Amino acid sequence: MNILIFGPNGSGKGTQGAIVQKKYNISHIESGVIFRENIKGGTELGAKAKEYIDRGELVPDEITIPMILDRLQQNDCKNGWLLDGFPRNPRQGIALKKALDEAGIKLDYVIEIVLDREIAKNRIMGRRLCVNDNNHPNNIYIDAIKPDEKDGGFVCRVCGGSLTARADDQDEGAINKRHNIYYDSEKGTLAAVEFFKKTAAEGSGTKIIELDGKPGVKEVSEELMAKLS
Ligand code: AMP
């Protein structure tokens, strides 16, 4: 099974992607992770990509497109893949479609997690980390996982531990920059989503799954599983 997953930062895309990857035992390919690994490994590709990533800009298509197309040809992708973070614009979408068509590879599903920009931003800024356990979810803007209040502040809803916030989750400028790219329906990621919806309407055979990202992780994943099977 070959799947693309779209959703703005803060929509729970990473969480849902991990659930799908596990259930179908397919490779989870994340463009951002590949870049970060290359930067860490000191590769030429990493050096080229770093300056763009540090500025919160997209790495040029000339670097990103061949990198992803190469990655999809590796052995661990033979059983299927879930591609996350690519395509981020129509040019990348068109290049992917062309490469898949030429290789005779079917794109089975496109998943789109739909979430209002303001809610997505709040979710990122509301995320809190428990000092005792990274897997204790707390978010001051999500009722289902809202931390407990104590002495005028918040503590972990699971264990009562102290909470901290990730610095990059509190950087409104950086969040806005990434959302500007995602929500741009002319040249950005939403335009790439539109491209795949159009090819589906024209009979590409790809099924489009639109999910409302507002409910909790469990509700969203239940809806996703029902629509995938
Ligand atoms: P992510 O982890 O998906 O948020 O990606 C981190 C950074 O990697 C992005 O802010 C971009 O600079 C770069 N990046 C990831 N995917 C792409 C892509 N498809 N096209 C261009 N740049 C990308």
Boltz pocket constraint, residues with backbone or C-beta under 6 A from the ligand:
constraints:
  - pocket:
      binder: B
      contacts: [[A, 31], [A, 32], [A, 33], [A, 35], [A, 49], [A, 52], [A, 53], [A, 54], [A, 56], [A, 57], [A, 58], [A, 59], [A, 60], [A, 64], [A, 84], [A, 85], [A, 86], [A, 87], [A, 88], [A, 92]]
      max_distance: 6.0
